[in-house]
Amino acid sequence: MTIEAVVFDLDGVIIDTEEVWEEVRRGYVAEHGREFLSDTQTRMMGMSTGEWSRHLSEDVGVPRAPEQVASDVLGRMAQRYREALPLIPGSVAAVRRLADRFPLALASSSARLLIDQVLETAGLTDAFRVTLSTEEVPRGKPAPDVYLAAAERLGIAPEACAAVEDSSNGLRSAGAAGLAVIAVPHGVYPPAEDALALASLVVHDLGELTPEAVEKLR
């Protein structure tokens, strides 16, 4: 089946925020006298806001309700974005290149307020026909929900869409939804081998992400 649309992840693909998320969450957990374990950040990658805030509250033991945890952490993240948006080199150009050829959607685990702020600051709001947060679907990544919803809103079959992802849970989510998977492995948080094996294309530089490369996927 010919690729007719492309769905981008946000964190780790357009903006390099995984380390920012870890720094903010680690500091928040420490302030409340709890331990941020070595696998805590990896486990939360791809989780929706409700899922990771509940994890920090109930599993890590932060003595705040999940709703308060989410509000506190998202406020700190928004402030960091306002101070300096950590765009990945070549990401804006890659989005624009593909937008000239395909309808685009965004399927992110970030909260809606962060998605909107990032796209506005980066000047990319008009590039996406559809934007979705995992807050807006029943389950976060690695469940396929957000990718299935993105394809549905585009009006294009999942099998005719390609996903651009970096994390293990993101790759698994896109693969489970039936999209052709493009992996952009993160240098600090590389995906697990089983997740990377789902990718039909692996690019290590966003300059390699071209319409021609996408068209060869199916």
Buried (B, 14 or more C-beta within 10 A) or exposed (E): EEBBBBBBBBBBBBBBBBBBBBBBBBEBBEEBEBEBEEEBBBBBBBBBBBBBBBBBBEEBEBEBEBEEBBBBBBEBBBEBBEEEBBBBEBBBEBBEBBBEBBBBBBBBBBBBBBBBBBBEBBEBEEBBBBBBBBBEBEBBBBBBBBBBBBBBEBEBBBBBBBBBBBBBBBBBBBBBBBBBBBBBBBEEBBBEEEBBEBBBBEBEEBEBBBBEBBEEBE
